[in-house]
Amino acid sequence: MLNKVNNLLRKPAFPLIFKLINLFIFFALVYYGLQAYSADPGFIKELRNTNIGNLIVWSYWWPVIILLSVFLGRVWCMVCPVETVTAFFAKFGLKLKRPKFMLSGWGITLFYAITLFIGIQGFSIHRNPFHMAVYLLSIFGVSVLSGIIFEKNTFCRYLCPVGYLLGVYSRFAAIGWRVKKKPICESCPDKSCIEKKYLYREVDKSCGVDLYPAKIDDNVDCILCAGCLKTCTIYNSSYIPDRSNPGFTVTGFAKGLFESKPLKTAEMFFVLIVSGFVISEIVSEWSVTNQYLVYVPDFLKSVSGSKSNIVNGLIYGLVIFLALPFLIWSLPFVLSKISGTGLKMKDYFINYGIAFIPVIAAAHVDKAILKMTSRLPYIEHLPVDLTGNITARMIIDKQLTFTKNPQWLDTSVSVLLVFFIAAGIFYSIKSVSKINIRMGSDSASAVFYLIPVIYGMIFAVMLIFWRWV
């Protein structure tokens, strides 16, 4: 199967044709999002599910790429239209060197924090179709600007928070982009896959995200554009058998997680913020737990008296997406210090932060399943009202009701939710064990198994009580 995919990717039309199709879909969803402006909170509450742009982006596209990243890696990046856009403008741009701030990963972490703190919490880009469309256009604009200003494919590697998150989850993927025979790469006289003169070609191009295919040993950074496969095939200056060396290969599920190097500081903060976001996404599903989740930020909002979306978004974001996960992450470290370990806090966060990823990914998969299944009743009304304005008004006026999902589906979803969280806890335990060995295991290291226990049980207990009890 993978051989057939690799052979297909040698052809000039692939994956370019999918990127162009997705670019058309991108602008269509933006268009319909812009047609659904409203300042009425009650109307927007319904409109978020009846507008095709908002429904597809947040209830299906986003959940699907999360699911795909866990099992297949960054395959979305392979067909993402933004990659084609930023690469096109880079061809005619200034080609300036990227600043160290950007290369370190802080640029992408800051971009993600702004998206969550201000975009999600301040302007509800995940609920307001008009704001969603503006956000997508801003992503498009940033990709164009980065292409015009900086060299290579700067946006996809150093600015895109979606790709960065998929890279975190792709540690689980059972397949990855590798060279099959490294000796062939070592004997290659021209190394077309990294040759500068092929860098700005549309199809048969060398790597634009600062990778050398022969040294790729994880799924984190490669955007699967297949450019290196094409250059390896076409620009064979002195014929070498089996020269077309890069391609999809089987790596083994979760192998990338267990072999992960310590997180970079910026990457660690990114994962920390993601863990807070996932807490918010899951815990807010149940009104009982949600009231405890928002108690502190709501109190701080009332004390501040601010009416600003930006200020209130920052308050919520700092508490839920930063302070709360920091406290959860810190508890095992504090107990380890009491137990007598000499581990420094930074070393703990960049090494054991990896052990949080399985539970984060599992909870995110759960949210994806909930989103996709709970929004199924809205799909049948899309063909006759793509903007969603009429359907939303009919719901508010009680002229339209939706049938509930069948009981068997709800039961199946409940089973899947608990299963994935249990799997996340299991892989987190295995991850802690691997990290303990790498760090030099001692008796006090057992306290780090509290990572899956504490963080995993937050979701497991909530889901069991919400869905079963």
C-alpha positions as a printed NumPy array, in Angstrom:
array([[  0.   ,   0.   ,   0.   ],
       [  2.73 ,   2.487,   0.966],
       [  4.646,   1.63 ,  -2.204],
       [  1.597,   2.587,  -4.273],
       [  1.32 ,   5.885,  -2.388],
       [  5.023,   6.615,  -2.883],
       [  4.727,   5.832,  -6.613],
       [  1.753,   8.188,  -6.856],
       [  3.712,  10.963,  -5.129],
       [  6.392,  10.752,  -7.817],
       [  3.894,  12.158, -10.305],
       [  3.91 ,  15.972, -10.77 ],
       [  0.188,  16.318, -10.04 ],
       [  0.376,  14.823,  -6.562],
       [ -0.155,  16.138,  -3.958],
       [ -0.463,  19.522,  -5.744],
       [ -3.915,  18.776,  -7.141],
       [ -5.293,  18.169,  -3.633],
       [ -3.772,  21.421,  -2.391],
       [ -5.466,  23.374,  -5.176],
       [ -8.808,  21.713,  -4.458],
       [ -8.437,  22.532,  -0.769],
       [ -7.532,  26.128,  -1.62 ],
       [-10.864,  26.457,  -3.424],
       [-12.679,  24.886,  -0.447],
       [-10.78 ,  27.225,   1.913],
       [-12.066,  30.351,   0.197],
       [-15.572,  28.894,  -0.138],
       [-15.732,  28.325,   3.631],
       [-14.367,  31.819,   4.257],
       [-16.995,  33.273,   1.924],
       [-19.888,  31.567,   3.707],
       [-18.444,  32.513,   7.08 ],
       [-18.415,  36.175,   6.07 ],
       [-22.093,  35.874,   5.085],
       [-23.052,  35.009,   8.656],
       [-22.324,  38.174,  10.63 ],
       [-24.356,  38.796,  13.762],
       [-23.947,  40.637,  17.057],
       [-26.708,  38.652,  18.755],
       [-25.141,  36.064,  21.128],
       [-28.259,  33.893,  21.046],
       [-28.301,  33.859,  17.257],
       [-24.564,  33.094,  17.053],
       [-25.038,  30.181,  19.44 ],
       [-27.19 ,  28.478,  16.811],
       [-25.334,  29.889,  13.816],
       [-22.077,  28.182,  14.834],
       [-23.693,  24.835,  13.962],
       [-25.84 ,  25.864,  10.991],
       [-23.239,  27.826,   8.993],
       [-21.323,  25.522,   6.65 ],
       [-18.029,  27.332,   7.178],
       [-18.05 ,  27.147,  10.955],
       [-19.539,  23.645,  11.046],
       [-17.022,  22.142,   8.624],
       [-13.952,  23.901,  10.042],
       [-14.496,  23.251,  13.737],
       [-16.704,  20.15 ,  13.83 ],
       [-15.13 ,  18.111,  11.025],
       [-11.92 ,  19.484,   9.501],
       [-10.214,  20.159,  12.828],
       [-11.314,  16.901,  14.511],
       [-10.338,  14.859,  11.437],
       [ -6.801,  16.254,  11.216],
       [ -6.316,  15.602,  14.953],
       [ -7.357,  11.975,  14.463],
       [ -5.198,  11.606,  11.364],
       [ -2.125,  13.072,  13.062],
       [ -2.244,  10.523,  15.879],
       [ -2.392,   7.572,  13.505],
       [ -0.875,   8.828,  10.239],
       [  1.242,  11.832,  11.229],
       [  1.236,  15.178,   9.439],
       [ -0.71 ,  14.002,   6.385],
       [ -2.815,  17.162,   6.483],
       [  0.325,  19.203,   5.796],
       [  0.737,  17.182,   2.602],
       [ -2.534,  18.585,   1.173],
       [ -2.682,  21.922,   3.014],
       [ -3.293,  24.777,   0.546],
       [ -1.414,  27.302,   2.684],
       [  1.868,  25.505,   1.968],
       [  1.422,  26.153,  -1.745],
       [  0.547,  29.8  ,  -1.119],
       [  3.516,  30.619,   1.116],
       [  5.904,  28.69 ,  -1.151],
       [  4.637,  30.601,  -4.197],
       [  5.25 ,  34.007,  -2.629],
       [  8.632,  32.912,  -1.271],
       [  9.699,  32.32 ,  -4.861],
       [  9.403,  36.071,  -5.587],
       [ 10.029,  37.381,  -2.066],
       [ 12.952,  39.022,  -0.289],
       [ 14.321,  35.704,   1.003],
       [ 15.604,  37.203,   4.243],
       [ 17.125,  35.032,   6.966],
       [ 14.789,  34.092,   9.818],
       [ 15.503,  35.726,  13.228],
       [ 16.726,  33.498,  16.069],
       [ 13.473,  34.124,  17.943],
       [ 11.601,  32.426,  15.121],
       [ 14.086,  29.58 ,  14.678],
       [ 13.95 ,  28.795,  18.408],
       [ 10.238,  27.974,  18.248],
       [  9.072,  30.918,  20.335],
       [  7.446,  32.572,  17.333],
       [  5.092,  29.668,  16.752],
       [  4.398,  29.261,  20.486],
       [  3.505,  32.954,  20.743],
       [  1.276,  32.715,  17.66 ],
       [ -0.561,  29.762,  19.221],
       [ -0.984,  31.595,  22.543],
       [ -2.433,  34.634,  20.759],
       [ -4.829,  32.363,  18.853],
       [ -6.082,  30.782,  22.086],
       [ -6.029,  33.757,  24.436],
       [ -7.41 ,  36.374,  22.064],
       [ -8.888,  34.462,  19.133],
       [-10.659,  31.638,  20.973],
       [-11.427,  33.319,  24.296],
       [-11.641,  36.945,  23.21 ],
       [-13.462,  36.702,  19.873],
       [-14.836,  33.129,  19.873],
       [-13.401,  32.269,  16.468],
       [-14.519,  28.684,  17.087],
       [-18.153,  29.712,  17.575],
       [-18.678,  32.856,  15.518],
       [-18.67 ,  32.117,  11.752],
       [-17.724,  35.679,  10.808],
       [-14.793,  35.753,  13.232],
       [-13.774,  32.288,  12.037],
       [-13.59 ,  33.596,   8.47 ],
       [-11.527,  36.618,   9.54 ],
       [ -9.155,  34.308,  11.422],
       [ -8.693,  32.056,   8.38 ],
       [ -7.963,  35.121,   6.254],
       [ -5.42 ,  36.29 ,   8.83 ],
       [ -3.688,  32.893,   8.63 ],
       [ -3.647,  33.269,   4.856],
       [ -2.248,  36.786,   5.193],
       [  0.516,  35.732,   7.588],
       [  1.503,  32.918,   5.225],
       [  1.722,  35.386,   2.32 ],
       [  3.751,  37.911,   4.345],
       [  6.148,  35.272,   5.646],
       [  6.628,  34.065,   2.076],
       [  7.33 ,  37.583,   0.818],
       [  9.762,  38.422,   3.628],
       [ 11.619,  35.244,   4.601],
       [ 13.521,  32.533,   2.777],
       [ 12.31 ,  28.999,   2.164],
       [  9.009,  27.755,   3.613],
       [  9.139,  29.757,   6.838],
       [  5.436,  29.674,   7.639],
       [  4.975,  25.89 ,   7.724],
       [  8.067,  25.226,   9.839],
       [  8.263,  28.225,  12.159],
       [  4.883,  29.982,  12.275],
       [  1.991,  27.56 ,  11.688],
       [  0.515,  26.461,  15.049],
       [ -1.62 ,  23.794,  13.354],
       [  1.412,  22.043,  11.882],
       [  3.3  ,  22.352,  15.167],
       [  0.466,  20.67 ,  17.063],
       [  0.197,  17.928,  14.459],
       [  3.94 ,  17.433,  14.863],
       [  3.455,  16.87 ,  18.598],
       [  0.791,  14.228,  17.991],
       [  2.622,  12.634,  15.065],
       [  4.983,  11.032,  17.581],
       [  2.351,   8.292,  17.747],
       [  1.996,   7.755,  14.01 ],
       [  2.819,   4.267,  12.76 ],
       [  4.18 ,   5.601,   9.458],
       [  6.633,   8.371,   8.675],
       [  8.765,   9.951,   5.955],
       [ 12.185,   8.31 ,   5.904],
       [ 14.898,   7.27 ,   3.491],
       [ 14.893,   3.531,   3.027],
       [ 18.632,   3.091,   2.398],
       [ 20.936,   5.676,   3.945],
       [ 24.052,   4.365,   2.121],
       [ 22.419,   5.469,  -1.147],
       [ 22.087,   8.994,   0.26 ],
       [ 25.697,   8.969,   1.423],
       [ 26.892,   8.04 ,  -2.076],
       [ 24.664,  10.59 ,  -3.817],
       [ 26.886,  13.048,  -5.749],
       [ 24.419,  15.969,  -6.072],
       [ 22.037,  15.666,  -3.1  ],
       [ 19.219,  17.24 ,  -5.081],
       [ 16.862,  16.939,  -2.092],
       [ 18.673,  19.856,  -0.42 ],
       [ 20.125,  21.614,  -3.462],
       [ 19.448,  25.373,  -3.303],
       [ 18.722,  25.763,  -7.025],
       [ 15.659,  23.514,  -6.674],
       [ 14.383,  25.262,  -3.543],
       [ 11.702,  27.45 ,  -5.122],
       [ 10.312,  25.104,  -7.735],
       [  6.598,  24.389,  -7.619],
       [  6.715,  20.584,  -7.67 ],
       [ 10.141,  18.947,  -7.992],
       [ 11.696,  21.   ,  -5.197],
       [ 14.302,  20.515,  -2.522],
       [ 13.326,  20.683,   1.171],
       [ 11.995,  24.082,   2.237],
       [ 11.756,  23.352,   5.967],
       [ 15.453,  22.912,   6.782],
       [ 15.551,  19.122,   6.808],
       [ 17.9  ,  16.625,   5.19 ],
       [ 15.848,  13.51 ,   4.359],
       [ 18.691,  11.121,   5.234],
       [ 18.692,  12.453,   8.806],
       [ 14.949,  12.502,   9.448],
       [ 14.352,  10.188,  12.396],
       [ 10.953,  11.392,  13.638],
       [  7.631,  12.708,  12.301],
       [  7.722,  16.085,  14.006],
       [  8.932,  18.564,  11.367],
       [  8.538,  17.044,   7.901],
       [  5.488,  18.485,   6.112],
       [  5.314,  15.564,   3.642],
       [  5.367,  17.746,   0.528],
       [  7.136,  14.915,  -1.365],
       [  9.438,  17.422,  -3.05 ],
       [ 12.559,  15.505,  -2.052],
       [ 11.109,  12.3  ,  -3.542],
       [ 10.568,  14.052,  -6.871],
       [ 14.01 ,  15.66 ,  -6.992],
       [ 15.575,  12.334,  -6.031],
       [ 13.73 ,  10.745,  -8.96 ],
       [ 14.287,  13.426, -11.609],
       [ 17.685,  14.964, -10.948],
       [ 19.798,  11.823, -10.998],
       [ 23.019,  13.243, -12.454],
       [ 24.843,   9.927, -12.321],
       [ 22.381,   7.055, -12.394],
       [ 22.198,   5.136,  -9.115],
       [ 19.856,   2.132,  -8.785],
       [ 17.14 ,   2.617,  -6.142],
       [ 17.933,   6.347,  -6.159],
       [ 14.311,   7.349,  -5.368],
       [ 14.95 ,   6.799,  -1.72 ],
       [ 12.686,   9.095,   0.411],
       [  9.109,   8.009,   1.038],
       [  6.549,   6.712,   3.489],
       [  7.755,   3.809,   5.6  ],
       [  6.351,   1.888,   8.558],
       [  7.91 ,   3.114,  11.802],
       [  5.677,   1.499,  14.451],
       [  2.946,   3.034,  16.59 ],
       [  4.202,   5.362,  19.363],
       [  7.823,   4.607,  18.561],
       [  8.402,   8.314,  18.011],
       [  7.022,   9.064,  21.462],
       [  9.319,   6.66 ,  23.275],
       [ 12.371,   7.823,  21.325],
       [ 11.607,  11.524,  21.779],
       [ 14.45 ,  13.815,  22.685],
       [ 13.868,  16.339,  25.5  ],
       [ 11.534,  19.13 ,  24.473],
       [ 12.974,  22.5  ,  23.607],
       [ 11.917,  25.231,  26.023],
       [  9.572,  26.891,  23.522],
       [  8.179,  23.494,  22.535],
       [  7.599,  22.635,  26.182],
       [  5.579,  25.818,  26.72 ],
       [  3.594,  25.011,  23.569],
       [  2.717,  21.541,  24.915],
       [  1.909,  23.054,  28.328],
       [ -0.556,  25.503,  26.776],
       [ -2.07 ,  22.745,  24.631],
       [ -2.628,  20.666,  27.78 ],
       [ -4.562,  23.559,  29.318],
       [ -6.604,  23.981,  26.15 ],
       [ -7.503,  20.286,  26.146],
       [ -8.561,  20.496,  29.803],
       [-10.862,  23.342,  28.843],
       [-12.233,  21.464,  25.821],
       [-13.108,  18.289,  27.732],
       [-14.034,  19.565,  31.186],
       [-16.34 ,  22.241,  29.745],
       [-18.46 ,  19.52 ,  28.071],
       [-20.116,  18.752,  31.422],
       [-21.793,  21.665,  33.195],
       [-20.921,  20.25 ,  36.64 ],
       [-17.153,  20.336,  36.026],
       [-17.299,  23.452,  33.855],
       [-18.543,  25.588,  36.725],
       [-15.405,  24.746,  38.706],
       [-13.189,  25.303,  35.687],
       [-14.368,  28.863,  35.042],
       [-14.789,  29.936,  38.689],
       [-11.404,  31.662,  39.049],
       [-11.309,  33.389,  35.627],
       [-14.933,  34.537,  36.045],
       [-14.064,  35.956,  39.462],
       [-11.039,  37.789,  38.072],
       [-13.137,  39.145,  35.207],
       [-15.709,  40.499,  37.656],
       [-12.978,  42.093,  39.77 ],
       [-11.349,  43.733,  36.752],
       [-14.678,  45.046,  35.5  ],
       [-13.296,  45.013,  31.975],
       [-15.618,  44.836,  29.   ],
       [-12.783,  44.304,  26.561],
       [-12.775,  40.995,  24.684],
       [ -9.   ,  41.072,  24.56 ],
       [ -8.558,  41.679,  28.296],
       [-11.126,  39.049,  29.281],
       [ -9.623,  36.587,  26.814],
       [ -6.18 ,  37.149,  28.326],
       [ -7.545,  36.583,  31.845],
       [ -9.207,  33.322,  30.892],
       [ -6.245,  32.185,  28.833],
       [ -3.654,  32.911,  31.504],
       [ -5.659,  31.043,  34.151],
       [ -6.944,  28.036,  32.177],
       [ -4.31 ,  27.594,  29.483],
       [ -1.229,  28.491,  31.52 ],
       [ -1.646,  28.655,  35.308],
       [ -3.86 ,  25.552,  35.693],
       [ -1.708,  23.178,  33.613],
       [  1.433,  24.6  ,  35.241],
       [  0.062,  23.62 ,  38.663],
       [ -0.834,  20.12 ,  37.425],
       [  2.558,  19.642,  35.786],
       [  4.381,  20.949,  38.878],
       [  2.78 ,  18.63 ,  41.442],
       [  4.84 ,  15.498,  40.568],
       [  7.986,  17.638,  40.521],
       [  7.272,  19.096,  43.975],
       [  6.665,  15.61 ,  45.365],
       [  9.871,  14.385,  43.711],
       [ 11.819,  17.098,  45.48 ],
       [ 10.264,  16.034,  48.78 ],
       [ 11.258,  12.456,  47.92 ],
       [ 14.847,  13.56 ,  47.505],
       [ 15.513,  13.812,  43.759],
       [ 18.027,  16.373,  42.632],
       [ 16.198,  17.059,  39.369],
       [ 15.978,  20.709,  38.397],
       [ 12.597,  22.145,  37.432],
       [ 13.621,  22.959,  33.848],
       [ 15.009,  19.436,  33.353],
       [ 11.784,  17.999,  34.713],
       [  9.584,  20.064,  32.393],
       [ 11.535,  19.456,  29.165],
       [ 11.984,  15.723,  29.828],
       [  8.849,  14.613,  31.637],
       [  6.686,  17.027,  29.657],
       [  6.736,  14.322,  26.979],
       [  4.797,  12.017,  29.324],
       [  1.821,  14.408,  29.249],
       [  1.501,  14.139,  25.465],
       [ -0.302,  10.73 ,  25.377],
       [ -3.079,  11.942,  27.66 ],
       [ -3.3  ,  15.269,  25.829],
       [ -3.619,  13.464,  22.5  ],
       [ -6.18 ,  10.992,  23.877],
       [ -8.333,  13.779,  25.301],
       [ -8.077,  15.69 ,  22.041],
       [ -9.197,  12.593,  20.13 ],
       [-12.137,  12.342,  22.545],
       [-13.093,  15.931,  21.82 ],
       [-12.852,  15.214,  18.094],
       [-15.238,  12.262,  18.425],
       [-17.686,  14.323,  20.481],
       [-17.638,  17.17 ,  17.98 ],
       [-18.184,  15.033,  14.905],
       [-20.97 ,  12.881,  16.315],
       [-22.876,  15.59 ,  18.172],
       [-23.108,  17.789,  15.051],
       [-24.451,  15.072,  12.735],
       [-28.111,  16.271,  12.9  ],
       [-27.13 ,  19.663,  11.426],
       [-25.639,  18.269,   8.225],
       [-28.951,  17.473,   6.507],
       [-29.938,  21.165,   6.551],
       [-26.741,  22.492,   4.96 ],
       [-27.626,  21.937,   1.269],
       [-30.62 ,  24.302,   1.439],
       [-29.029,  26.974,   3.65 ],
       [-25.233,  27.192,   3.409],
       [-24.966,  30.455,   5.357],
       [-27.063,  28.971,   8.169],
       [-28.949,  32.216,   8.804],
       [-32.39 ,  30.853,   7.949],
       [-31.874,  27.557,   9.789],
       [-30.612,  29.337,  12.92 ],
       [-33.619,  31.659,  12.927],
       [-35.995,  28.708,  12.55 ],
       [-34.355,  26.982,  15.532],
       [-34.694,  30.095,  17.683],
       [-38.33 ,  30.529,  16.637],
       [-38.919,  26.835,  17.443],
       [-39.961,  26.101,  13.875],
       [-37.269,  23.466,  13.542],
       [-36.132,  20.713,  15.879],
       [-33.472,  18.069,  15.494],
       [-33.748,  14.399,  16.176],
       [-31.275,  13.07 ,  18.705],
       [-28.569,  10.625,  17.742],
       [-29.597,   6.995,  18.29 ],
       [-28.811,   5.453,  21.671],
       [-26.394,   2.953,  20.169],
       [-24.276,   5.804,  18.827],
       [-24.174,   7.603,  22.183],
       [-23.211,   4.371,  23.924],
       [-20.505,   3.652,  21.359],
       [-19.141,   7.166,  21.774],
       [-19.034,   6.77 ,  25.563],
       [-17.079,   3.524,  25.22 ],
       [-14.627,   5.118,  22.784],
       [-14.095,   8.134,  25.038],
       [-13.119,   6.009,  28.022],
       [-11.051,   3.665,  25.843],
       [ -8.9  ,   6.448,  24.394],
       [ -8.314,   8.06 ,  27.781],
       [ -7.316,   4.662,  29.183],
       [ -4.955,   4.207,  26.214],
       [ -3.52 ,   7.675,  26.839],
       [ -2.837,   6.826,  30.485],
       [ -1.228,   3.522,  29.456],
       [  1.14 ,   5.166,  26.968],
       [  1.901,   7.916,  29.461],
       [  2.954,   5.271,  32.001],
       [  5.201,   3.626,  29.403],
       [  6.622,   7.031,  28.515],
       [  7.468,   7.782,  32.157],
       [  9.224,   4.423,  32.383],
       [ 11.332,   5.197,  29.288],
       [ 12.181,   8.668,  30.577],
       [ 13.154,   7.312,  34.011],
       [ 15.616,   4.958,  32.35 ],
       [ 17.027,   7.709,  30.157],
       [ 17.371,  10.079,  33.105],
       [ 18.954,   7.472,  35.387],
       [ 16.293,   5.712,  37.426],
       [ 16.298,   5.81 ,  41.223],
       [ 13.736,   5.014,  43.909],
       [ 12.367,   8.566,  43.925],
       [ 11.615,   8.418,  40.183],
       [  8.478,   6.391,  40.911],
       [  6.772,   9.641,  41.882],
       [  6.706,  10.664,  38.204],
       [  4.093,   8.003,  37.538],
       [  1.76 ,  10.554,  39.111],
       [  1.824,  12.31 ,  35.726],
       [ -0.558,   9.816,  34.071],
       [ -2.416,   9.253,  37.345],
       [ -3.189,  12.913,  38.063],
       [ -3.553,  14.278,  34.556],
       [ -5.236,  11.197,  33.136],
       [ -7.706,  10.82 ,  35.977],
       [ -8.925,  14.394,  35.526],
       [-10.423,  13.259,  32.223],
       [-11.208,   9.648,  33.092],
       [-13.228,  10.43 ,  36.215],
       [-15.081,  13.279,  34.52 ],
       [-15.989,  11.182,  31.494],
       [-17.152,   8.214,  33.572],
       [-19.395,  10.342,  35.767],
       [-20.684,  12.417,  32.862],
       [-21.331,   9.611,  30.394],
       [-22.112,   6.658,  32.682],
       [-23.066,   7.764,  36.191]])
